[in-house]
Amino acid sequence: MSEALRDKEELKAAIIEAMKSVYDPEIPVDIYELGLIYEVNIDDARNVEIIMTLTSPSCPVAGSLPQEVEDKAAGVQGATEACVELVFEPPWNQEMMSEEAMLELGFL
């Protein structure tokens, strides 16, 4: 693995860890384990693009949660800047949660 690719993978892992400190206010599980993060893309300039969704389009934190995610990602050492794209296709459903989230919420 090239050093540049390894650096991107390490940066991606650090960004994912940062996103695990962001919680949906209605569900006591972090947004990454909930399956709200669809993609984390990093270009050669170390700009970060996060494609995410919400549990529903009428989520009460629709205005603030994407900004919180963007701020967390931008705050990771090595990231140049971050941008969050909010999408609703595919729509989120409970099957997108990790096993850890399902276990914590009593679905397993």
C-alpha positions as CSV (number, residue, x, y, z in Angstrom):
1,M,0.0,0.0,0.0
2,S,1.4,3.4,-0.9
3,E,2.1,5.9,1.8
4,A,-0.5,8.3,0.4
5,L,-3.2,5.6,0.4
6,R,-2.2,4.6,3.9
7,D,-2.4,8.2,5.1
8,K,-5.9,8.6,3.6
9,E,-7.0,5.4,5.3
10,E,-5.7,6.6,8.6
11,L,-7.4,10.0,8.1
12,K,-10.7,8.2,7.2
13,A,-10.4,6.1,10.4
14,A,-9.8,9.2,12.5
15,I,-12.8,10.9,10.9
16,I,-15.0,7.9,11.6
17,E,-13.9,7.9,15.2
18,A,-14.7,11.6,15.4
19,M,-18.2,11.0,14.0
20,K,-18.8,8.3,16.6
21,S,-18.9,11.1,19.2
22,V,-22.0,12.5,17.5
23,Y,-25.3,11.1,18.6
24,D,-28.8,11.3,17.2
25,P,-30.8,13.0,20.0
26,E,-33.7,10.6,19.8
27,I,-31.7,7.4,19.7
28,P,-28.8,6.7,22.2
29,V,-26.4,5.4,19.6
30,D,-23.8,7.3,17.6
31,I,-24.6,8.3,14.0
32,Y,-22.0,6.1,12.5
33,E,-23.3,2.9,14.1
34,L,-26.8,4.0,13.3
35,G,-25.9,3.8,9.6
36,L,-26.5,7.5,8.9
37,I,-23.1,7.9,7.3
38,Y,-23.2,6.5,3.7
39,E,-19.7,7.6,2.5
40,V,-16.5,9.3,3.7
41,N,-14.5,10.4,0.7
42,I,-11.1,12.0,0.9
43,D,-9.3,13.6,-2.1
44,D,-5.6,14.1,-2.7
45,A,-5.7,17.5,-1.1
46,R,-7.2,15.9,2.1
47,N,-10.6,17.5,1.6
48,V,-13.3,15.4,3.2
49,E,-16.7,14.8,1.7
50,I,-19.3,13.0,3.9
51,I,-22.5,11.8,2.5
52,M,-25.0,11.2,5.1
53,T,-28.7,10.9,5.8
54,L,-31.1,11.4,8.8
55,T,-33.4,8.9,10.4
56,S,-36.2,11.0,8.8
57,P,-36.5,14.1,6.7
58,S,-38.4,15.8,9.5
59,C,-35.7,15.0,12.1
60,P,-35.6,17.8,14.7
61,V,-31.9,18.3,14.3
62,A,-31.9,18.4,10.5
63,G,-30.5,21.9,10.6
64,S,-27.7,21.3,13.2
65,L,-26.6,17.7,12.9
66,P,-24.9,17.9,9.5
67,Q,-23.0,21.0,10.7
68,E,-21.9,19.1,13.8
69,V,-20.6,16.3,11.6
70,E,-18.8,18.7,9.3
71,D,-17.2,20.4,12.3
72,K,-16.1,17.1,13.8
73,A,-14.5,16.0,10.5
74,A,-12.9,19.3,9.8
75,G,-11.4,19.2,13.3
76,V,-9.5,16.0,12.7
77,Q,-5.8,16.6,12.3
78,G,-4.8,16.1,8.7
79,A,-8.1,17.1,7.2
80,T,-7.9,20.2,5.0
81,E,-11.7,21.0,5.1
82,A,-14.9,19.1,5.3
83,C,-18.2,19.2,3.6
84,V,-21.4,17.2,4.4
85,E,-23.9,16.3,1.7
86,L,-27.3,15.4,3.1
87,V,-29.2,12.9,1.1
88,F,-32.5,11.0,1.6
89,E,-31.9,8.3,-1.1
90,P,-31.7,5.6,-0.1
91,P,-33.9,6.3,2.8
92,W,-32.5,5.2,6.2
93,N,-34.0,2.1,7.8
94,Q,-33.2,0.0,10.9
95,E,-31.3,-2.6,8.8
96,M,-28.6,0.0,8.1
97,M,-27.6,-0.1,11.8
98,S,-24.5,-2.0,12.8
99,E,-24.8,-5.1,14.9
100,E,-23.5,-3.1,17.9
101,A,-26.3,-0.5,17.5
102,M,-28.9,-3.2,17.1
103,L,-27.6,-5.0,20.2
104,E,-27.6,-1.8,22.2
105,L,-31.1,-0.9,21.2
106,G,-32.4,-4.5,21.9
107,F,-33.0,-5.5,18.3
108,L,-30.8,-8.6,18.6
